[in-house]
Amino acid sequence: MGMCRAPYGSAASGPMACTGPRQWLRQYNARASLDPSAPPSALRVSLARYLARLGYGTRKECERLVASRQVRSASGAILRDADPFAHDDVRLDGAPLDPPPGSVVLLHKPVGYVCSTRDRPPLVYDLAPPRWLQRTPVLATVGRLDADTSGLLLLTDDGPLNHQLTSPRWHLPKGYDVTLADPLRGEEAEQFASGTLRLQGDDAPLRPALLSAQAPRQLRLTIREGRYHQVRRMFAAVGHHVVTLHRATFGPLDLTGVALGHWRVLSPEEVSGLRQAVQEAKGSR
């Protein structure tokens, strides 16, 4: 069994004396929910350890960054390892830190990129700083978009939120722009809305889905599930082949202002709205 080392500057019997990465994140988020301005140091986390959790290097490497005076406050003051600090006030070589623990990142995924940490490149993580894969815990994708699908992809290190956004118990709407090989025949919208359509190999029928035509072959499909290759399989079930597929919305979120291959961190208000949408979707089951 591995040993657990107490955080820098804390007593071995303190509340953070034995803390794995996910437990540490839960405690960080709990403290932040009570006081959003509370610095990580309020949890007795040393600056070097905090940087290591964000993927800037090993604990020893981050201690060297701090010792070499590369880590400063926004005002230029040198930060020592035991100094109190707030995430947004820390600069490493003059640059702000990566997203803090508990963040949700919205990425505009191009076609060809794989939602994996260990598959053959290109990976969606190639669109972000390489150190993101070294974060503890990692910023994991919320579900997956296959390599042939573009659009809105969320990443977060908030495990419970990730679970809520992907679990079949919650039914957050997701909108897809679809291009078909052939025009609609006319009965597809009714078939998708019926709640009786079954996919090949599945026992349970699909939940009702909303289909709206923007052109004979250009459609918007809104679903509340996340089955394997669901959209492509839905159209195959009614005799259509999907040529292009793009996720345009995820709950209350869309890609406004985010160019292809770029990303942004959701604001606290947006994350709150996303959580509220999950609860509303849960209540509408």
MARVEXNU-21146 format. One record per residue: residue number from 1; residue in one letter; x, y, z of N, C-alpha, C, O in turn. Coordinates in steps of 0.1 Angstrom, whole numbers. Layout:
   pos   code    n_c1    n_c2    n_c3   ca_c1   ca_c2   ca_c3    c_c1    c_c2    c_c3    o_c1    o_c2    o_c3
   NUM      a       X       Y       Z       X       Y       Z       X       Y       Z       X       Y       Z
...
***
This chain:
   pos   code    n_c1    n_c2    n_c3   ca_c1   ca_c2   ca_c3    c_c1    c_c2    c_c3    o_c1    o_c2    o_c3
     1      m       9     -12       0       0       0       0       9      12       0      19      13       7
     2      g       6      22      -8      14      34      -9      13      43       3       2      43      10
     3      m      23      51       5      23      60      16      16      73      12      16      77       0
     4      c      10      80      22       3      93      19      11     104      27      12     103      39
     5      r      15     114      20      24     124      26      15     136      29       7     141      21
     6      a      17     142      41       9     154      44      13     166      36      25     167      33
     7      p       3     175      32       7     186      24      17     195      32      18     195      44
     8      y      23     203      24      33     213      29      27     222      40      16     228      37
     9      g      33     223      51      29     232      61      17     228      69      11     236      77
    10      s      12     215      68       1     211      76       5     200      86      15     193      84
    11      a      -3     199      97       0     189     106      -5     176     101     -15     175      93
    12      a       2     165     105      -2     152      99     -16     148     103     -22     140      96
    13      s     -22     154     113     -35     150     117     -46     160     112     -57     158     115
    14      g     -42     169     104     -51     179      99     -60     174      88     -59     163      84
    15      p     -71     182      84     -81     177      75     -75     174      61     -81     167      53
    16      m     -63     180      58     -57     177      45     -45     168      46     -37     167      36
    17      a     -44     160      57     -32     153      60     -30     141      50     -19     138      47
    18      c     -41     135      45     -40     124      35     -50     127      24     -62     124      26
    19      t     -45     132      13     -55     137       3     -51     133     -11     -40     137     -16
    20      g     -59     124     -17     -57     120     -31     -62     132     -40     -68     141     -35
    21      p     -58     131     -53     -62     142     -61     -77     145     -62     -80     157     -63
    22      r     -85     135     -63     -99     138     -64    -105     143     -51    -114     152     -51
    23      q    -100     137     -40    -105     142     -27    -100     157     -25    -108     165     -20
    24      w     -88     160     -29     -83     174     -28     -92     183     -37     -95     194     -32
    25      l     -96     179     -49    -104     187     -57    -118     189     -51    -123     200     -52
    26      r    -124     178     -45    -137     180     -39    -136     190     -27    -145     199     -26
    27      q    -125     190     -19    -123     199      -8    -121     213     -14    -126     223      -8
    28      y    -113     214     -25    -111     228     -31    -124     233     -35    -127     245     -33
    29      n    -132     225     -43    -145     230     -48    -155     234     -37    -162     243     -37
    30      a    -155     226     -26    -164     228     -15    -160     242      -8    -169     250      -5
    31      r    -147     244      -6    -143     257      -1    -146     268     -10    -151     279      -5
    32      a    -144     267     -23    -147     277     -33    -162     280     -33    -165     292     -35
    33      s    -170     270     -31    -185     273     -32    -189     281     -20    -199     288     -21
    34      l    -182     280      -9    -185     288       3    -179     302       2    -185     312       6
    35      d    -167     303      -4    -160     315      -5    -152     315     -18    -141     311     -18
    36      p    -158     320     -29    -151     320     -42    -138     327     -42    -129     324     -50
    37      s    -136     336     -32    -123     343     -32    -112     336     -23    -101     340     -22
    38      a    -116     324     -17    -107     317      -9     -95     312     -17     -98     305     -27
    39      p     -83     315     -13     -72     310     -21     -69     295     -18     -73     290      -8
    40      p     -62     288     -28     -59     274     -25     -51     272     -13     -52     262      -6
    41      s     -43     283      -9     -35     281       3     -44     280      16     -39     276      26
    42      a     -57     284      15     -66     282      26     -68     267      29     -72     264      40
    43      l     -65     259      19     -66     244      21     -52     239      25     -50     227      24
    44      r     -42     248      28     -29     244      32     -22     237      20     -14     228      23
    45      v     -24     241       8     -17     236      -3      -5     245      -7      -7     257      -8
    46      s       6     240      -7      18     248     -11      17     252     -25      10     246     -33
    47      l      24     263     -29      23     268     -42      29     258     -52      23     256     -63
    48      a      40     252     -49      46     242     -58      37     230     -60      35     225     -71
    49      r      31     225     -49      21     214     -51       9     218     -59       5     210     -67
    50      y       5     230     -58      -7     235     -66      -3     235     -81     -10     231     -89
    51      l       9     240     -84      14     241     -98      15     227    -103      12     224    -115
    52      a      20     217     -95      22     203    -100       8     197    -103       7     190    -113
    53      r      -2     200     -95     -15     195     -98     -21     201    -111     -29     194    -117
    54      l     -16     213    -114     -21     219    -127     -13     214    -139     -15     218    -150
    55      g      -3     205    -137       5     200    -148      17     207    -152      23     204    -162
    56      y      22     216    -143      34     224    -147      47     216    -145      58     222    -147
    57      g      46     204    -140      58     196    -137      56     187    -125      45     187    -119
    58      t      66     180    -122      66     172    -109      67     182     -97      69     194     -99
    59      r      64     177     -86      65     185     -74      79     191     -73      80     203     -70
    60      k      89     184     -75     103     189     -74     105     200     -85     112     210     -82
    61      e     101     197     -97     103     207    -108      95     220    -104     101     231    -107
    62      c      84     219     -98      76     231     -95      83     238     -83      82     251     -82
    63      e      89     231     -74      96     237     -63     108     245     -69     111     256     -64
    64      r     114     240     -79     125     247     -85     120     260     -93     127     270     -93
    65      l     108     259     -99     102     271    -105     100     282     -95     103     294     -97
    66      v      95     278     -83      92     288     -73     105     293     -67     107     305     -65
    67      a     115     284     -65     128     289     -59     136     298     -69     143     306     -64
    68      s     134     296     -82     141     304     -92     134     318     -95     138     325    -104
    69      r     123     321     -87     116     333     -87     109     335    -101     107     346    -105
    70      q     105     324    -107      97     325    -119      82     327    -116      74     329    -126
    71      v      78     325    -104      64     326    -100      62     338     -92      68     340     -82
    72      r      53     347     -97      51     360     -91      36     363     -90      28     356     -96
    73      s      33     373     -83      19     378     -83      17     387     -95      27     391    -102
    74      a       5     391     -97       1     400    -109       8     413    -107      11     420    -118
    75      s      11     417     -95      18     430     -93      33     429     -94      40     439     -94
    76      g      38     417     -96      53     414     -98      60     410     -85      72     408     -86
    77      a      53     408     -74      59     404     -62      63     389     -63      55     381     -68
    78      i      75     386     -58      79     372     -58      71     364     -48      69     368     -37
    79      l      67     352     -53      59     343     -44      68     332     -39      75     325     -48
    80      r      68     329     -26      75     318     -21      65     306     -19      53     308     -19
    81      d      71     294     -17      63     282     -17      52     283      -6      41     278      -8
    82      a      55     289       6      45     289      17      37     301      17      29     303      26
    83      d      38     310       7      31     323       7      16     320       4      13     311      -4
    84      p       7     327      10      -7     326       6      -9     332      -8      -2     341     -12
    85      f     -18     326     -16     -19     330     -30     -34     327     -35     -40     319     -29
    86      a     -38     334     -45     -51     332     -52     -47     328     -66     -38     334     -72
    87      h     -55     319     -72     -52     314     -85     -50     325     -95     -40     326    -103
    88      d     -60     334     -96     -60     344    -106     -49     355    -104     -47     363    -113
    89      d     -42     355     -93     -32     364     -90     -18     359     -93      -8     366     -92
    90      v     -17     346     -96      -4     340     -98       0     341    -113      -8     339    -122
    91      r      13     344    -115      19     345    -129      31     336    -129      40     337    -120
    92      l      32     328    -139      44     320    -141      51     325    -154      46     324    -165
    93      d      63     330    -152      70     336    -163      62     347    -170      62     349    -182
    94      g      54     354    -161      46     365    -166      32     362    -172      24     371    -175
    95      a      29     349    -173      17     345    -179       7     340    -168      12     333    -158
    96      p      -6     342    -169     -16     337    -160     -15     321    -160     -11     315    -170
    97      l     -20     315    -149     -21     301    -148     -32     295    -157     -41     302    -161
    98      d     -31     282    -160     -41     275    -167     -54     275    -159     -54     279    -147
    99      p     -65     270    -164     -78     270    -157     -76     264    -143     -69     254    -142
   100      p     -83     269    -133     -82     264    -120     -89     251    -118     -97     247    -127
   101      p     -87     243    -107     -94     231    -105    -109     233    -105    -114     244    -100
   102      g    -116     224    -110    -131     225    -111    -136     232    -123    -148     235    -123
   103      s    -127     236    -132    -131     244    -144    -139     235    -154    -137     223    -154
   104      v    -147     242    -162    -153     235    -174    -148     243    -186    -149     255    -187
   105      v    -142     236    -196    -137     242    -208    -146     238    -220    -150     226    -221
   106      l    -149     248    -228    -156     245    -240    -147     246    -252    -140     256    -254
   107      l    -146     235    -259    -137     233    -271    -145     232    -284    -155     225    -284
   108      h    -141     239    -294    -147     237    -307    -139     227    -315    -128     230    -321
   109      k    -143     214    -315    -135     203    -320    -136     203    -335    -147     203    -341
   110      p    -125     202    -342    -125     199    -357    -127     185    -360    -125     176    -351
   111      v    -131     182    -372    -131     168    -377    -117     162    -377    -107     169    -380
   112      g    -116     149    -373    -103     143    -374     -96     141    -360     -87     133    -359
   113      y    -101     149    -350     -95     148    -337    -102     137    -328    -114     136    -329
   114      v     -94     130    -320    -100     119    -313    -101     123    -298     -92     130    -292
   115      c    -112     119    -292    -115     123    -278    -109     112    -269    -116     103    -264
   116      s     -96     112    -267     -89     102    -259     -76     109    -254     -71     118    -260
   117      t     -71     103    -244     -57     107    -239     -46      98    -244     -35     101    -243
   118      r     -50      86    -250     -39      76    -253     -41      70    -267     -34      61    -270
   119      d     -50      75    -275     -52      70    -288     -41      76    -298     -33      83    -294
   120      r     -42      72    -310     -33      77    -320     -37      92    -323     -49      95    -324
   121      p     -27     101    -325     -30     115    -327     -36     116    -341     -34     107    -350
   122      p     -42     128    -344     -43     139    -334     -54     137    -324     -65     132    -327
   123      l     -51     142    -312     -61     141    -301     -66     155    -298     -60     165    -302
   124      v     -78     156    -292     -83     169    -288     -74     176    -279     -74     189    -279
   125      y     -66     169    -271     -57     175    -262     -45     182    -270     -38     191    -264
   126      d     -43     179    -282     -33     186    -290     -37     200    -293     -29     208    -297
   127      l     -50     204    -291     -55     217    -293     -53     226    -280     -56     238    -281
   128      a     -48     220    -270     -46     227    -257     -31     226    -253     -24     218    -259
   129      p     -27     233    -242     -14     232    -238     -10     217    -234     -18     211    -228
   130      p       1     212    -238       5     198    -235       4     194    -221       1     183    -217
   131      r       6     204    -212       6     200    -197      -8     197    -192      -9     192    -181
   132      w     -18     200    -200     -32     196    -196     -33     181    -193     -40     177    -184
   133      l     -25     173    -200     -26     158    -198     -18     154    -186     -20     143    -181
   134      q     -11     163    -180      -3     161    -167     -11     165    -155      -6     164    -144
   135      r     -23     172    -157     -30     177    -146     -35     165    -137     -37     154    -142
   136      t     -37     168    -124     -42     158    -115     -54     163    -107     -52     172     -98
   137      p     -66     159    -110     -70     150    -120     -70     157    -134     -70     169    -135
   138      v     -71     148    -144     -70     154    -158     -83     161    -161     -94     158    -156
   139      l     -82     170    -171     -94     176    -176    -100     166    -186     -95     166    -198
   140      a    -110     159    -182    -115     148    -190    -126     153    -199    -133     162    -196
   141      t    -127     147    -211    -138     150    -220    -152     146    -214    -152     136    -207
   142      v    -162     154    -216    -175     151    -211    -182     143    -223    -187     149    -232
   143      g    -182     130    -222    -186     122    -233    -176     122    -244    -164     126    -242
   144      r    -180     118    -256    -171     118    -267    -178     123    -280    -190     121    -281
   145      l    -170     128    -289    -175     131    -302    -165     122    -311    -153     123    -309
   146      d    -171     114    -320    -162     106    -328    -153     114    -337    -156     126    -339
   147      a    -143     108    -343    -133     116    -351    -140     123    -363    -135     133    -367
   148      d    -151     117    -368    -157     123    -380    -167     134    -376    -174     139    -385
   149      t    -169     137    -363    -178     147    -359    -171     159    -353    -161     158    -346
   150      s    -176     171    -357    -170     183    -352    -180     189    -342    -191     185    -340
   151      g    -175     200    -335    -185     208    -327    -181     209    -313    -169     208    -309
   152      l    -191     212    -305    -190     216    -291    -186     204    -282    -194     194    -281
   153      l    -175     205    -276    -170     194    -266    -166     201    -253    -159     211    -253
   154      l    -171     195    -242    -168     200    -229    -157     192    -223    -156     180    -225
   155      l    -148     198    -215    -138     191    -207    -139     196    -193    -141     208    -191
   156      t    -137     188    -183    -137     192    -169    -130     182    -160    -129     170    -163
   157      d    -124     187    -149    -119     178    -139    -128     176    -127    -125     171    -117
   158      d    -141     181    -129    -151     180    -119    -158     166    -122    -168     166    -130
   159      g    -154     156    -115    -160     143    -118    -175     142    -116    -182     136    -125
   160      p    -181     146    -105    -195     146    -103    -203     153    -114    -213     148    -119
   161      l    -198     165    -118    -205     172    -129    -204     164    -142    -213     163    -149
   162      n    -192     159    -145    -190     151    -157    -200     139    -157    -206     136    -167
   163      h    -202     133    -146    -211     122    -145    -225     126    -148    -233     119    -155
   164      q    -229     137    -142    -243     142    -144    -245     146    -158    -256     144    -164
   165      l    -235     151    -165    -237     155    -179    -237     143    -189    -242     145    -200
   166      t    -232     132    -185    -232     120    -193    -240     109    -189    -243     100    -197
   167      s    -245     109    -177    -253      98    -172    -267      97    -179    -273     107    -181
   168      p    -271      85    -182    -285      83    -188    -296      87    -178    -308      89    -182
   169      r    -293      89    -165    -303      94    -156    -307     108    -158    -318     112    -155
   170      w    -298     116    -164    -301     130    -168    -302     131    -183    -295     124    -190
   171      h    -310     140    -187    -313     141    -202    -312     155    -207    -321     162    -211
   172      l    -299     160    -206    -297     174    -211    -297     174    -226    -291     165    -233
   173      p    -305     183    -232    -306     184    -247    -293     187    -254    -285     196    -249
   174      k    -290     181    -265    -278     184    -273    -283     185    -287    -290     176    -293
   175      g    -279     196    -294    -283     198    -307    -272     196    -318    -261     200    -316
   176      y    -276     189    -328    -266     185    -339    -271     190    -352    -283     189    -356
   177      d    -262     196    -360    -264     200    -374    -260     188    -382    -249     184    -381
   178      v    -269     184    -391    -267     172    -399    -268     175    -414    -278     182    -418
   179      t    -259     169    -421    -261     169    -436    -263     155    -441    -255     146    -437
   180      l    -273     152    -448    -277     139    -453    -272     138    -468    -271     147    -475
   181      a    -270     125    -472    -267     122    -486    -279     125    -495    -277     129    -506
   182      d    -291     122    -490    -303     124    -498    -313     132    -490    -313     132    -478
   183      p    -323     139    -497    -333     147    -490    -342     138    -481    -344     126    -483
   184      l    -348     145    -471    -358     138    -463    -370     134    -472    -373     140    -482
   185      r    -376     123    -467    -388     119    -474    -401     125    -468    -411     126    -476
   186      g    -400     129    -455    -412     136    -450    -417     130    -437    -423     137    -429
   187      e    -414     117    -434    -420     111    -422    -409     110    -411    -412     105    -400
   188      e    -397     114    -413    -386     112    -404    -388     119    -391    -386     114    -380
   189      a    -393     132    -391    -395     139    -379    -405     132    -370    -403     132    -358
   190      e    -416     127    -376    -426     119    -368    -420     107    -362    -423     103    -351
   191      q    -411     100    -370    -405      88    -364    -396      91    -353    -396      83    -343
   192      f    -388     101    -354    -379     105    -343    -387     110    -330    -382     107    -319
   193      a    -398     116    -332    -406     122    -321    -414     112    -314    -420     114    -303
   194      s    -416     100    -320    -426      90    -315    -421      84    -302    -430      79    -294
   195      g    -408      83    -299    -404      76    -287    -405      61    -289    -403      54    -279
   196      t    -406      56    -301    -407      41    -303    -396      36    -312    -395      24    -314
   197      l    -388      45    -318    -377      41    -327    -367      33    -319    -362      37    -309
   198      r    -363      22    -324    -353      13    -318    -341      13    -327    -342      11    -340
   199      l    -329      13    -321    -317      12    -329    -312      -2    -330    -315     -10    -321
   200      q    -306      -6    -340    -302     -20    -342    -292     -24    -330    -282     -18    -328
   201      g    -296     -35    -324    -288     -40    -313    -292     -35    -299    -287     -40    -289
   202      d    -301     -25    -299    -306     -20    -286    -320     -25    -282    -328     -27    -291
   203      d    -322     -28    -270    -335     -33    -265    -345     -22    -263    -357     -23    -266
   204      a    -340     -11    -257    -349       0    -253    -351      10    -265    -341      12    -272
   205      p    -363      15    -267    -365      25    -277    -359      38    -273    -356      40    -261
   206      l    -356      47    -283    -351      60    -280    -361      69    -274    -373      68    -276
   207      r    -356      79    -266    -365      89    -262    -369      98    -274    -361      99    -284
   208      p    -380     105    -273    -384     114    -284    -373     124    -287    -367     129    -278
   209      a    -371     126    -300    -361     136    -305    -368     146    -314    -377     142    -321
   210      l    -362     158    -315    -368     169    -323    -360     171    -335    -348     173    -335
   211      l    -366     169    -347    -360     171    -360    -366     183    -367    -378     184    -369
   212      s    -357     192    -371    -362     204    -379    -353     205    -391    -341     204    -391
   213      a    -360     208    -403    -353     209    -415    -349     223    -418    -358     232    -418
   214      q    -337     226    -421    -332     239    -425    -331     240    -441    -331     251    -446
   215      a    -330     228    -447    -329     226    -462    -332     212    -464    -332     204    -454
   216      p    -335     207    -476    -338     193    -479    -328     183    -473    -332     173    -468
   217      r    -316     187    -473    -305     178    -467    -298     184    -455    -290     177    -449
   218      q    -302     196    -450    -296     202    -439    -306     203    -427    -317     208    -429
   219      l    -302     196    -416    -312     194    -405    -306     198    -392    -293     199    -391
   220      r    -314     200    -382    -310     202    -368    -318     191    -360    -330     191    -360
   221      l    -310     182    -354    -316     172    -345    -312     174    -331    -301     176    -328
   222      t    -322     175    -322    -320     176    -308    -324     164    -300    -335     159    -301
   223      i    -314     158    -293    -316     146    -286    -314     148    -271    -307     158    -267
   224      r    -318     138    -263    -316     139    -249    -310     126    -243    -312     123    -232
   225      e    -303     120    -252    -295     108    -248    -281     109    -253    -278     118    -260
   226      g    -273      99    -251    -260      98    -256    -255      84    -259    -244      80    -254
   227      r    -263      77    -266    -259      63    -270    -248      64    -280    -245      74    -287
   228      y    -242      52    -282    -230      51    -290    -234      54    -305    -243      48    -311
   229      h    -227      65    -311    -230      69    -324    -244      71    -327    -250      67    -338
   230      q    -251      77    -317    -266      77    -318    -272      84    -330    -280      78    -337
   231      v    -267      96    -333    -273     103    -344    -271      96    -357    -281      95    -365
   232      r    -259      91    -360    -257      84    -373    -266      71    -373    -271      68    -384
   233      r    -267      65    -362    -275      52    -362    -290      55    -363    -298      47    -368
   234      m    -294      67    -357    -308      70    -359    -312      72    -374    -322      67    -378
   235      f    -304      80    -381    -307      82    -395    -305      69    -403    -313      67    -412
   236      a    -296      61    -399    -295      48    -406    -307      39    -404    -311      32    -413
   237      a    -313      41    -392    -325      33    -389    -337      37    -398    -346      29    -399
   238      v    -337      49    -403    -348      53    -412    -343      55    -426    -350      62    -434
   239      g    -332      49    -429    -328      48    -443    -320      59    -449    -320      61    -461
   240      h    -312      66    -440    -304      78    -444    -290      76    -441    -286      69    -431
   241      h    -281      82    -449    -267      82    -446    -263      96    -442    -266     106    -449
   242      v    -256      98    -431    -251     111    -426    -238     114    -433    -228     106    -432
   243      v    -237     125    -439    -225     130    -446    -216     138    -437    -204     135    -435
   244      t    -222     148    -430    -214     155    -420    -223     157    -407    -235     157    -408
   245      l    -216     157    -396    -223     159    -383    -215     168    -374    -203     167    -373
   246      h    -222     178    -368    -216     188    -360    -225     191    -348    -237     194    -350
   247      r    -219     190    -336    -227     193    -324    -226     208    -322    -216     214    -321
   248      a    -238     214    -322    -239     229    -322    -243     234    -308    -239     245    -304
   249      t    -250     226    -300    -254     230    -287    -252     219    -277    -253     207    -280
   250      f    -250     223    -264    -250     213    -253    -257     220    -241    -251     229    -235
   251      g    -269     216    -239    -277     223    -229    -279     238    -233    -283     241    -244
   252      p    -275     247    -224    -276     261    -227    -264     267    -234    -264     279    -237
   253      l    -255     259    -237    -242     264    -243    -242     262    -258    -248     253    -264
   254      d    -235     272    -265    -233     270    -279    -218     275    -282    -211     278    -273
   255      l    -215     276    -295    -201     279    -299    -199     293    -303    -189     296    -309
   256      t    -208     302    -299    -207     316    -303    -193     321    -298    -190     320    -286
   257      g    -186     327    -307    -173     333    -304    -161     324    -302    -150     329    -299
   258      v    -163     311    -304    -152     301    -303    -149     296    -317    -157     288    -323
   259      a    -137     300    -322    -133     295    -336    -130     280    -336    -127     275    -325
   260      l    -131     274    -348    -127     260    -349    -113     258    -344    -104     265    -348
   261      g    -112     248    -335     -99     244    -330     -95     252    -317     -84     250    -312
   262      h    -103     261    -313    -100     270    -302    -109     266    -290    -118     258    -291
   263      w    -106     271    -278    -114     268    -266    -114     280    -257    -107     290    -259
   264      r    -123     280    -247    -124     290    -237    -129     283    -224    -136     273    -224
   265      v    -126     290    -213    -131     285    -200    -144     291    -197    -146     303    -198
   266      l    -154     283    -193    -167     288    -189    -166     297    -177    -158     294    -168
   267      s    -174     307    -177    -175     316    -165    -182     309    -154    -189     299    -156
   268      p    -180     313    -141    -188     307    -130    -203     308    -133    -210     298    -129
   269      e    -208     318    -139    -222     320    -142    -226     309    -152    -237     303    -151
   270      e    -218     306    -162    -221     296    -172    -221     282    -166    -230     274    -169
   271      v    -212     280    -157    -212     267    -150    -224     265    -142    -230     254    -141
   272      s    -228     276    -135    -240     275    -126    -252     273    -135    -261     265    -131
   273      g    -253     279    -147    -264     277    -156    -264     263    -161    -275     257    -163
   274      l    -252     257    -163    -252     243    -168    -257     234    -157    -264     224    -160
   275      r    -253     236    -145    -258     228    -134    -273     229    -132    -280     219    -130
   276      q    -278     241    -134    -292     243    -133    -300     236    -144    -310     230    -142
   277      a    -294     236    -156    -300     229    -167    -301     214    -165    -310     207    -168
   278      v    -290     209    -158    -290     195    -155    -301     191    -145    -309     181    -147
   279      q    -303     200    -135    -314     197    -125    -328     198    -132    -337     191    -129
   280      e    -329     208    -141    -342     209    -148    -345     197    -157    -356     193    -158
   281      a    -334     193    -164    -336     181    -172    -339     169    -164    -348     160    -168
   282      k    -333     168    -152    -336     156    -143    -351     157    -139    -357     146    -138
   283      g    -356     169    -136    -370     170    -131    -380     168    -142    -392     165    -139
   284      s    -376     168    -155    -385     167    -166    -386     152    -171    -393     150    -181
   285      r    -379     143    -164    -379     130    -169    -393     124    -169    -394     112    -173
***
